[in-house]
Amino acid sequence: MRAGASKDASKRIIKKIRGQIYRGVETHDIYKMVLSALSEEKDGTVLKQRYQLKDAIMKIGPAGYIFEDYVGEILKHSGFKIKNIRGKVRGECTIHEIDLIAFTENQRILVECKYHSKHGIYTGLKESLYTHARFLDTNSYFDEEYLVCNTKVSTHAKKYAKCVGQNILSWRYPPNNSLEKIIEKNHLYPITILNLSPKEVRIFLHHGIMLAKNILDYTEYELSKETGINIKRIKNFQKLIRKIIS
């Protein structure tokens, strides 16, 4: 339903899939069943694209630094200003390369990003400890710390973060303002929410187009000329994006 399916459509899909479930079925198999069922619904293509948000983030690229750029875009839309990406800060004991340096009117914020390209991997206590250690060494510079990741976080990491005052933004956490909810609410879908070839992904990212809705800032002619991608394909992308964010 968060992907835009109606309550009736969701019930139909659940009923259809329930009959295909068997003992020991893998979650990725259920996921494929849902995608197949979604494609049979009205506006199925759009629903499938939205439903594949987690996959789309994982397709941003094998290099985690692209995820850092994406997180920067999300934080900007959440009211933060980004001072630096992968900036160096001298701590009490050593020099740190911080993934993102963000700030509000009154605070400077250390942001560490953890990116996973595969399903089923949790961000755990180790990453939370690592982030807090950096914050402690640089707390003469920073007022607050964030750990941002594209997967779920472990119970131990949540417990530790709560104890030391660390903010976590991840898949499904915090429950009322998690990563995917911020993306969906503000239409911050990555460019990979579209059915792009690896080459097209590289082209768009090379031209600084990280968010799918940024494609709408251009005419199809401008974007085709700038990227070398066929005008007809650009028009199809723009048409799909308008439906995704509607």
Backbone as CSV, one residue per row, in Angstrom:
resi,resn,N_x,N_y,N_z,CA_x,CA_y,CA_z,C_x,C_y,C_z
1,MET,0.832,-1.200,0.000,0.000,0.000,0.000,0.873,1.260,0.000
2,ARG,2.039,1.207,0.668,2.946,2.354,0.655,3.450,2.615,-0.759
3,ALA,3.527,1.584,-1.569,3.959,1.734,-2.956,2.855,2.296,-3.836
4,GLY,1.652,2.473,-3.255,0.550,3.072,-3.985,-0.569,2.122,-4.366
5,ALA,-0.454,0.855,-4.006,-1.516,-0.105,-4.313,-2.731,0.173,-3.430
6,SER,-3.903,-0.010,-3.970,-5.121,0.192,-3.184,-5.267,-0.936,-2.169
7,LYS,-6.147,-0.727,-1.197,-6.383,-1.759,-0.188,-6.923,-3.037,-0.841
8,ASP,-7.823,-2.867,-1.805,-8.389,-4.032,-2.495,-7.318,-4.781,-3.287
9,ALA,-6.455,-4.022,-3.968,-5.378,-4.653,-4.736,-4.433,-5.408,-3.811
10,SER,-4.124,-4.805,-2.667,-3.233,-5.446,-1.696,-3.832,-6.756,-1.199
11,LYS,-5.135,-6.742,-0.949,-5.807,-7.960,-0.495,-5.777,-9.041,-1.567
12,ARG,-5.963,-8.626,-2.830,-5.915,-9.593,-3.937,-4.533,-10.230,-4.029
13,ILE,-3.517,-9.408,-3.888,-2.141,-9.906,-3.988,-1.825,-10.867,-2.846
14,ILE,-2.240,-10.497,-1.641,-2.014,-11.371,-0.480,-2.705,-12.714,-0.683
15,LYS,-3.943,-12.669,-1.157,-4.705,-13.900,-1.377,-4.030,-14.777,-2.423
16,LYS,-3.537,-14.140,-3.481,-2.887,-14.875,-4.573,-1.586,-15.538,-4.092
17,ILE,-0.803,-14.783,-3.325,0.504,-15.271,-2.890,0.383,-16.300,-1.781
18,ARG,-0.610,-16.127,-0.934,-0.797,-17.073,0.175,-0.902,-18.511,-0.330
19,GLY,-1.527,-18.677,-1.487,-1.678,-20.013,-2.042,-0.389,-20.586,-2.610
20,GLN,0.637,-19.737,-2.779,1.909,-20.194,-3.340,2.986,-20.407,-2.279
21,ILE,2.660,-20.031,-1.047,3.648,-20.127,0.028,3.779,-21.586,0.489
22,TYR,4.999,-21.983,0.760,5.252,-23.334,1.264,6.279,-23.250,2.390
23,ARG,6.350,-24.286,3.186,7.268,-24.298,4.318,8.723,-24.137,3.832
24,GLY,9.436,-23.201,4.413,10.820,-22.973,4.042,11.023,-22.033,2.868
25,VAL,9.936,-21.400,2.382,10.068,-20.478,1.248,10.994,-19.321,1.631
26,GLU,11.836,-18.921,0.695,12.765,-17.811,0.935,12.050,-16.471,0.739
27,THR,12.481,-15.466,1.501,11.830,-14.157,1.398,12.006,-13.548,0.003
28,HIS,13.156,-13.802,-0.650,13.339,-13.226,-1.988,12.393,-13.865,-2.996
29,ASP,11.966,-15.111,-2.740,10.979,-15.750,-3.610,9.602,-15.107,-3.429
30,ILE,9.273,-14.775,-2.177,8.015,-14.066,-1.912,8.031,-12.711,-2.598
31,TYR,9.172,-12.057,-2.519,9.345,-10.747,-3.150,9.067,-10.831,-4.649
32,LYS,9.599,-11.864,-5.301,9.371,-12.040,-6.733,7.889,-12.297,-7.023
33,MET,7.238,-13.057,-6.147,5.805,-13.315,-6.313,5.006,-12.018,-6.245
34,VAL,5.384,-11.156,-5.306,4.692,-9.873,-5.156,4.880,-9.020,-6.412
35,LEU,6.100,-8.961,-6.924,6.365,-8.175,-8.135,5.542,-8.686,-9.309
36,SER,5.474,-9.999,-9.430,4.693,-10.602,-10.510,3.212,-10.250,-10.369
37,ALA,2.713,-10.328,-9.137,1.303,-10.007,-8.882,1.027,-8.523,-9.098
38,LEU,1.956,-7.676,-8.716,1.791,-6.233,-8.914,1.675,-5.887,-10.388
39,SER,2.439,-6.586,-11.221,2.444,-6.288,-12.655,1.083,-6.540,-13.299
40,GLU,0.246,-7.329,-12.646,-1.076,-7.646,-13.183,-2.136,-6.644,-12.742
41,GLU,-1.757,-5.722,-11.854,-2.692,-4.718,-11.365,-2.689,-3.491,-12.270
42,LYS,-3.704,-2.643,-12.115,-3.760,-1.378,-12.830,-2.561,-0.524,-12.406
43,ASP,-1.922,0.127,-13.364,-0.691,0.901,-13.095,0.380,0.017,-12.472
44,GLY,0.412,-1.233,-12.889,1.350,-2.200,-12.311,2.807,-1.811,-12.461
45,THR,3.161,-1.194,-13.601,4.560,-0.802,-13.819,5.015,0.197,-12.766
46,VAL,4.189,1.188,-12.499,4.528,2.215,-11.507,4.617,1.595,-10.113
47,LEU,3.677,0.741,-9.779,3.671,0.088,-8.468,4.936,-0.747,-8.274
48,LYS,5.331,-1.469,-9.329,6.545,-2.295,-9.253,7.776,-1.435,-9.005
49,GLN,7.852,-0.301,-9.710,9.021,0.566,-9.543,9.112,1.065,-8.101
50,ARG,8.016,1.525,-7.554,8.027,2.031,-6.173,8.346,0.914,-5.195
51,TYR,7.792,-0.263,-5.439,7.970,-1.387,-4.521,9.430,-1.859,-4.480
52,GLN,10.178,-1.541,-5.545,11.572,-1.973,-5.629,12.557,-0.917,-5.117
53,LEU,12.085,-0.040,-4.235,12.928,1.043,-3.731,14.221,0.534,-3.102
54,LYS,14.123,-0.497,-2.271,15.324,-1.001,-1.600,16.340,-1.510,-2.627
55,ASP,15.859,-2.232,-3.626,16.740,-2.707,-4.701,17.362,-1.532,-5.449
56,ALA,16.552,-0.505,-5.682,17.038,0.651,-6.427,18.203,1.323,-5.704
57,ILE,18.104,1.430,-4.389,19.198,2.033,-3.611,20.444,1.165,-3.707
58,MET,20.250,-0.153,-3.675,21.389,-1.062,-3.768,22.048,-1.026,-5.144
59,LYS,21.302,-0.558,-6.146,21.845,-0.493,-7.511,22.536,0.834,-7.799
60,ILE,22.549,1.731,-6.827,23.181,3.029,-7.051,24.623,2.837,-7.501
61,GLY,25.283,1.846,-6.931,26.647,1.565,-7.364,27.394,0.765,-6.333
62,PRO,28.380,0.000,-6.788,29.163,-0.817,-5.866,30.019,0.009,-4.927
63,ALA,30.296,1.248,-5.310,31.122,2.109,-4.453,30.236,2.848,-3.465
64,GLY,30.534,2.729,-2.185,29.723,3.347,-1.148,29.668,4.855,-1.226
65,TYR,30.680,5.467,-1.884,30.713,6.929,-1.903,29.511,7.500,-2.652
66,ILE,28.950,6.770,-3.596,27.757,7.257,-4.296,26.574,7.281,-3.340
67,PHE,26.512,6.315,-2.447,25.463,6.310,-1.429,25.603,7.533,-0.533
68,GLU,26.822,7.933,-0.239,27.049,9.130,0.574,26.473,10.364,-0.114
69,ASP,26.671,10.461,-1.429,26.098,11.576,-2.188,24.568,11.546,-2.108
70,TYR,24.011,10.354,-2.215,22.552,10.199,-2.150,22.030,10.599,-0.774
71,VAL,22.700,10.162,0.274,22.307,10.542,1.639,22.374,12.060,1.795
72,GLY,23.388,12.675,1.181,23.492,14.127,1.214,22.255,14.794,0.638
73,GLU,21.748,14.256,-0.483,20.527,14.797,-1.094,19.325,14.631,-0.164
74,ILE,19.230,13.482,0.487,18.117,13.223,1.414,18.165,14.187,2.592
75,LEU,19.350,14.393,3.155,19.494,15.291,4.305,19.168,16.737,3.927
76,LYS,19.536,17.138,2.719,19.209,18.501,2.269,17.704,18.719,2.277
77,HIS,16.968,17.716,1.819,15.510,17.828,1.774,14.882,17.687,3.156
78,SER,15.684,17.288,4.135,15.191,17.158,5.508,15.585,18.366,6.362
79,GLY,16.107,19.396,5.713,16.408,20.628,6.421,17.855,20.833,6.823
80,PHE,18.727,19.877,6.484,20.146,20.017,6.797,20.870,20.726,5.652
81,LYS,21.970,21.353,5.973,22.868,21.876,4.961,24.116,21.000,4.958
82,ILE,24.614,20.677,3.787,25.800,19.829,3.674,27.020,20.719,3.446
83,LYS,27.927,20.676,4.392,29.138,21.488,4.284,30.202,20.777,3.469
84,ASN,30.280,19.468,3.641,31.341,18.723,2.973,30.972,17.257,2.864
85,ILE,31.394,16.621,1.789,31.260,15.180,1.616,32.663,14.592,1.590
86,ARG,32.894,13.615,2.443,34.222,13.003,2.605,35.276,14.058,2.954
87,GLY,34.906,14.909,3.923,35.820,15.955,4.374,36.697,15.475,5.519
88,LYS,37.877,16.038,5.639,38.813,15.647,6.700,38.702,16.589,7.894
89,VAL,38.671,15.978,9.077,38.573,16.731,10.324,39.651,16.222,11.272
90,ARG,40.380,17.126,11.864,41.414,16.744,12.823,40.782,16.521,14.198
91,GLY,40.906,15.296,14.698,40.411,14.986,16.030,41.503,15.169,17.064
92,GLU,41.209,14.801,18.283,42.197,14.925,19.350,43.372,13.985,19.126
93,CYS,43.095,12.796,18.556,44.138,11.775,18.406,44.583,11.534,16.971
94,THR,43.703,11.785,15.994,44.070,11.512,14.600,43.189,12.324,13.662
95,ILE,43.486,12.258,12.364,42.685,12.930,11.349,41.664,11.943,10.802
96,HIS,40.420,12.374,10.698,39.340,11.507,10.229,38.778,12.024,8.914
97,GLU,38.481,11.099,7.984,37.719,11.449,6.792,36.261,11.142,7.093
98,ILE,35.469,12.179,7.235,34.058,12.040,7.615,33.207,11.936,6.351
99,ASP,32.310,10.959,6.324,31.491,10.744,5.131,30.723,12.003,4.742
100,LEU,30.015,12.582,5.723,29.258,13.806,5.469,29.389,14.737,6.664
101,ILE,29.594,16.001,6.394,29.558,17.013,7.446,28.330,17.873,7.171
102,ALA,27.361,17.783,8.059,26.109,18.510,7.893,25.939,19.496,9.045
103,PHE,25.075,20.464,8.833,24.818,21.375,9.934,23.427,21.987,9.820
104,THR,22.932,22.391,10.972,21.703,23.170,11.064,22.117,24.548,11.555
105,GLU,21.164,25.330,11.936,21.480,26.692,12.382,22.391,26.698,13.605
106,ASN,22.212,25.700,14.491,22.944,25.711,15.756,23.893,24.538,15.960
107,GLN,23.915,23.574,15.044,24.683,22.362,15.293,25.501,21.934,14.081
108,ARG,26.683,21.365,14.361,27.491,20.697,13.344,27.370,19.204,13.583
109,ILE,27.140,18.456,12.506,26.761,17.053,12.651,27.688,16.143,11.852
110,LEU,28.218,15.136,12.527,29.013,14.080,11.898,28.047,13.018,11.380
111,VAL,28.187,12.682,10.095,27.326,11.661,9.495,28.192,10.556,8.903
112,GLU,28.045,9.352,9.404,28.721,8.186,8.845,27.703,7.352,8.079
113,CYS,28.052,6.952,6.856,27.138,6.192,6.001,27.636,4.758,5.847
114,LYS,26.725,3.823,5.952,27.073,2.409,5.751,26.184,1.850,4.650
115,TYR,26.826,1.434,3.567,26.103,0.964,2.385,26.313,-0.533,2.189
116,HIS,25.219,-1.247,1.911,25.292,-2.679,1.586,24.654,-2.891,0.218
117,SER,25.258,-3.726,-0.594,24.739,-3.983,-1.945,23.974,-5.299,-2.032
118,LYS,23.783,-5.965,-0.896,23.057,-7.237,-0.883,21.998,-7.236,0.210
119,HIS,20.953,-8.012,-0.039,19.875,-8.151,0.942,20.326,-9.036,2.110
120,GLY,19.628,-8.888,3.222,19.837,-9.786,4.350,21.014,-9.445,5.241
121,ILE,21.674,-8.309,4.964,22.814,-7.909,5.790,22.391,-6.777,6.722
122,TYR,22.574,-6.981,8.003,22.243,-5.953,8.980,23.451,-5.055,9.227
123,THR,23.184,-3.797,9.517,24.223,-2.917,10.049,24.194,-3.113,11.559
124,GLY,25.353,-3.427,12.137,25.363,-3.883,13.520,26.080,-2.979,14.503
125,LEU,26.360,-3.567,15.640,26.983,-2.850,16.745,28.345,-2.276,16.349
126,LYS,29.100,-3.033,15.555,30.445,-2.589,15.153,30.395,-1.222,14.482
127,GLU,29.435,-1.018,13.564,29.316,0.254,12.852,28.886,1.379,13.793
128,SER,28.025,1.032,14.737,27.585,2.034,15.712,28.742,2.453,16.618
129,LEU,29.533,1.479,17.063,30.704,1.758,17.893,31.723,2.604,17.130
130,TYR,31.950,2.239,15.889,32.916,2.942,15.032,32.523,4.410,14.872
131,THR,31.239,4.645,14.605,30.751,6.012,14.433,30.918,6.821,15.713
132,HIS,30.574,6.205,16.837,30.668,6.929,18.108,32.121,7.217,18.483
133,ALA,33.032,6.289,18.160,34.451,6.511,18.447,34.964,7.734,17.680
134,ARG,34.554,7.862,16.431,34.939,9.027,15.640,34.362,10.314,16.249
135,PHE,33.119,10.213,16.679,32.469,11.384,17.276,33.191,11.819,18.549
136,LEU,33.584,10.863,19.371,34.278,11.188,20.614,35.612,11.882,20.342
137,ASP,36.308,11.438,19.304,37.616,12.026,19.006,37.486,13.411,18.361
138,THR,36.310,13.714,17.812,36.116,14.994,17.114,35.036,15.852,17.767
139,ASN,34.682,15.530,19.025,33.543,16.236,19.624,33.818,17.697,19.977
140,SER,35.062,18.141,19.783,35.307,19.575,19.905,34.831,20.302,18.647
141,TYR,34.604,19.531,17.574,34.152,20.087,16.297,32.665,19.820,16.056
142,PHE,32.209,18.603,16.429,30.825,18.212,16.161,29.963,18.256,17.426
143,ASP,28.676,18.538,17.216,27.711,18.579,18.319,26.832,17.336,18.361
144,GLU,26.752,16.629,17.225,25.818,15.501,17.130,26.357,14.492,16.128
145,GLU,25.892,13.246,16.236,26.346,12.187,15.333,25.170,11.418,14.749
146,TYR,25.330,11.010,13.486,24.326,10.202,12.781,25.004,9.010,12.130
147,LEU,24.337,7.869,12.196,24.715,6.696,11.418,23.563,6.446,10.442
148,VAL,23.870,6.479,9.146,22.836,6.299,8.119,23.184,5.075,7.291
149,CYS,22.224,4.171,7.109,22.487,2.958,6.325,21.255,2.568,5.523
150,ASN,21.476,1.792,4.469,20.386,1.409,3.568,19.790,0.046,3.893
151,THR,20.206,-0.536,5.010,19.631,-1.809,5.456,19.086,-1.631,6.867
152,LYS,18.551,-2.687,7.422,18.087,-2.631,8.802,19.275,-2.612,9.753
153,VAL,19.049,-2.127,10.961,20.094,-2.135,11.986,19.739,-3.174,13.041
154,SER,20.767,-3.736,13.660,20.547,-4.775,14.658,19.999,-4.186,15.957
155,THR,19.398,-5.039,16.743,18.864,-4.631,18.052,19.981,-4.094,18.939
156,HIS,21.155,-4.741,18.899,22.291,-4.293,19.718,22.730,-2.883,19.316
157,ALA,22.739,-2.615,18.023,23.139,-1.291,17.544,22.141,-0.229,18.002
158,LYS,20.859,-0.552,17.913,19.823,0.391,18.367,19.969,0.683,19.861
159,LYS,20.187,-0.360,20.630,20.303,-0.210,22.077,21.515,0.642,22.441
160,TYR,22.642,0.371,21.786,23.858,1.127,22.063,23.683,2.591,21.647
161,ALA,23.116,2.808,20.460,22.924,4.161,19.954,22.041,4.978,20.896
162,LYS,20.995,4.355,21.383,20.096,5.039,22.316,20.832,5.404,23.602
163,CYS,21.710,4.517,24.056,22.452,4.726,25.301,23.420,5.907,25.180
164,VAL,24.106,6.039,24.024,25.133,7.087,23.885,24.607,8.349,23.199
165,GLY,23.344,8.328,22.784,22.765,9.506,22.146,23.059,9.626,20.666
166,GLN,23.329,8.499,20.038,23.608,8.487,18.602,22.312,8.385,17.807
167,ASN,22.183,9.186,16.753,21.016,9.121,15.872,21.247,8.077,14.786
168,ILE,20.231,7.271,14.510,20.313,6.281,13.434,19.185,6.541,12.443
169,LEU,19.528,6.539,11.164,18.546,6.608,10.095,18.794,5.412,9.189
170,SER,17.832,4.501,9.133,18.042,3.267,8.380,16.722,2.753,7.833
171,TRP,16.791,1.603,7.192,15.582,0.964,6.660,14.714,0.510,7.831
172,ARG,13.501,1.041,7.894,12.507,0.714,8.921,12.821,1.313,10.307
173,TYR,13.820,2.191,10.383,14.146,2.778,11.688,14.674,4.192,11.510
174,PRO,14.213,5.142,12.376,13.187,4.979,13.405,11.809,4.744,12.774
175,PRO,10.937,4.068,13.490,9.678,3.600,12.905,8.856,4.680,12.208
176,ASN,8.789,5.869,12.772,7.924,6.910,12.206,8.622,7.832,11.212
177,ASN,9.929,7.707,11.092,10.666,8.596,10.193,11.899,7.890,9.639
178,SER,11.687,6.686,9.138,12.783,5.857,8.641,13.226,6.319,7.251
179,LEU,14.317,5.745,6.780,14.894,6.136,5.497,13.883,6.038,4.364
180,GLU,13.205,4.891,4.255,12.290,4.714,3.123,11.087,5.641,3.220
181,LYS,10.648,5.962,4.442,9.494,6.859,4.598,9.846,8.285,4.181
182,ILE,11.059,8.711,4.513,11.508,10.049,4.093,11.587,10.113,2.571
183,ILE,12.123,9.046,1.962,12.251,9.000,0.503,10.876,9.048,-0.160
184,GLU,9.964,8.223,0.330,8.630,8.145,-0.276,7.840,9.430,-0.077
185,LYS,7.928,9.989,1.109,7.173,11.206,1.421,7.616,12.383,0.566
186,ASN,8.924,12.488,0.324,9.471,13.638,-0.406,9.836,13.328,-1.855
187,HIS,9.457,12.125,-2.319,9.731,11.711,-3.700,11.214,11.784,-4.031
188,LEU,12.036,11.270,-3.110,13.486,11.311,-3.285,14.008,9.982,-3.848
189,TYR,13.277,9.411,-4.763,13.674,8.137,-5.360,14.982,8.307,-6.134
190,PRO,15.911,7.367,-5.966,17.161,7.461,-6.728,16.905,7.203,-8.206
191,ILE,17.829,7.634,-9.039,17.684,7.471,-10.490,17.514,6.001,-10.857
192,THR,18.047,5.108,-10.026,17.989,3.675,-10.299,16.605,3.070,-10.052
193,ILE,15.619,3.888,-9.664,14.244,3.395,-9.552,13.694,3.096,-10.953
194,LEU,14.355,3.661,-11.971,13.987,3.409,-13.363,14.711,2.168,-13.877
195,ASN,14.215,1.628,-14.975,14.854,0.445,-15.570,16.004,0.885,-16.469
196,LEU,17.101,1.279,-15.844,18.252,1.785,-16.580,19.279,0.693,-16.812
197,SER,20.017,0.828,-17.886,21.175,-0.035,-18.094,22.310,0.494,-17.219
198,PRO,23.305,-0.352,-16.894,24.447,0.140,-16.098,25.104,1.370,-16.726
199,LYS,25.173,1.390,-18.054,25.776,2.538,-18.744,24.962,3.795,-18.508
200,GLU,23.639,3.675,-18.577,22.768,4.840,-18.360,22.882,5.352,-16.929
201,VAL,22.996,4.425,-15.978,23.186,4.832,-14.575,24.452,5.669,-14.463
202,ARG,25.539,5.180,-15.061,26.815,5.913,-15.004,26.707,7.291,-15.657
203,ILE,25.996,7.357,-16.765,25.847,8.633,-17.476,25.108,9.647,-16.621
204,PHE,23.973,9.233,-16.050,23.188,10.154,-15.226,23.972,10.613,-13.998
205,LEU,24.637,9.674,-13.337,25.413,10.031,-12.153,26.576,10.955,-12.521
206,HIS,27.180,10.715,-13.686,28.280,11.561,-14.153,27.822,13.002,-14.353
207,HIS,26.564,13.167,-14.749,26.009,14.503,-14.971,25.333,15.064,-13.717
208,GLY,25.571,14.407,-12.586,25.053,14.923,-11.320,23.577,14.716,-11.102
209,ILE,22.972,13.793,-11.855,21.542,13.511,-11.696,21.406,12.290,-10.800
210,MET,21.174,12.537,-9.525,21.092,11.479,-8.518,19.649,11.064,-8.247
211,LEU,18.750,12.043,-8.244,17.343,11.781,-7.959,16.553,11.663,-9.253
212,ALA,15.632,10.709,-9.281,14.837,10.481,-10.491,14.083,11.743,-10.903
213,LYS,13.543,12.469,-9.933,12.733,13.643,-10.281,13.563,14.770,-10.890
214,ASN,14.895,14.711,-10.733,15.753,15.729,-11.348,15.709,15.675,-12.868
215,ILE,15.316,14.527,-13.429,15.188,14.400,-14.881,14.127,15.358,-15.409
216,LEU,13.150,15.674,-14.560,12.062,16.558,-14.976,12.485,18.021,-15.026
217,ASP,13.693,18.317,-14.555,14.204,19.696,-14.611,14.659,20.068,-16.020
218,TYR,14.723,19.086,-16.912,15.199,19.302,-18.277,14.077,18.996,-19.278
219,THR,14.163,19.561,-20.466,13.324,19.089,-21.557,13.976,17.814,-22.090
220,GLU,13.214,17.021,-22.804,13.781,15.781,-23.333,14.928,16.069,-24.300
221,TYR,14.838,17.213,-25.002,15.880,17.573,-25.963,17.175,17.973,-25.244
222,GLU,17.033,18.767,-24.193,18.211,19.189,-23.416,18.935,17.994,-22.823
223,LEU,18.143,17.100,-22.211,18.749,15.965,-21.530,19.361,14.976,-22.510
224,SER,18.722,14.793,-23.647,19.264,13.896,-24.669,20.592,14.435,-25.205
225,LYS,20.636,15.741,-25.436,21.859,16.363,-25.939,22.989,16.257,-24.918
226,GLU,22.639,16.442,-23.636,23.660,16.433,-22.586,24.179,15.035,-22.292
227,THR,23.288,14.043,-22.357,23.674,12.690,-21.961,23.963,11.754,-23.123
228,GLY,23.455,12.088,-24.309,23.630,11.201,-25.457,22.617,10.065,-25.491
229,ILE,21.639,10.097,-24.584,20.598,9.060,-24.542,19.473,9.460,-25.497
230,ASN,18.932,8.489,-26.200,17.885,8.706,-27.194,16.709,9.515,-26.624
231,ILE,16.197,10.471,-27.410,15.110,11.344,-26.961,13.872,10.546,-26.564
232,LYS,13.542,9.552,-27.360,12.351,8.744,-27.064,12.487,8.054,-25.720
233,ARG,13.686,7.566,-25.416,13.905,6.901,-24.124,13.817,7.910,-22.972
234,ILE,14.359,9.094,-23.185,14.255,10.153,-22.172,12.785,10.474,-21.903
235,LYS,11.996,10.599,-22.961,10.563,10.902,-22.802,9.853,9.812,-22.015
236,ASN,10.212,8.555,-22.282,9.606,7.447,-21.533,9.992,7.502,-20.055
237,PHE,11.260,7.850,-19.776,11.705,8.000,-18.389,10.895,9.093,-17.694
238,GLN,10.755,10.229,-18.358,10.042,11.357,-17.756,8.573,11.023,-17.501
239,LYS,7.983,10.308,-18.429,6.581,9.902,-18.278,6.405,8.985,-17.071
240,LEU,7.327,8.038,-16.924,7.271,7.101,-15.796,7.521,7.819,-14.473
241,ILE,8.470,8.736,-14.446,8.783,9.464,-13.220,7.575,10.271,-12.751
242,ARG,6.895,10.929,-13.673,5.696,11.710,-13.314,4.658,10.822,-12.637
243,LYS,4.527,9.597,-13.118,3.577,8.663,-12.516,4.063,8.190,-11.151
244,ILE,5.374,7.939,-11.024,5.935,7.455,-9.773,5.751,8.470,-8.653
245,ILE,5.939,9.762,-8.965,5.883,10.780,-7.919,4.501,11.410,-7.781
246,SER,3.534,10.958,-8.576,2.191,11.542,-8.506,1.445,11.060,-7.266
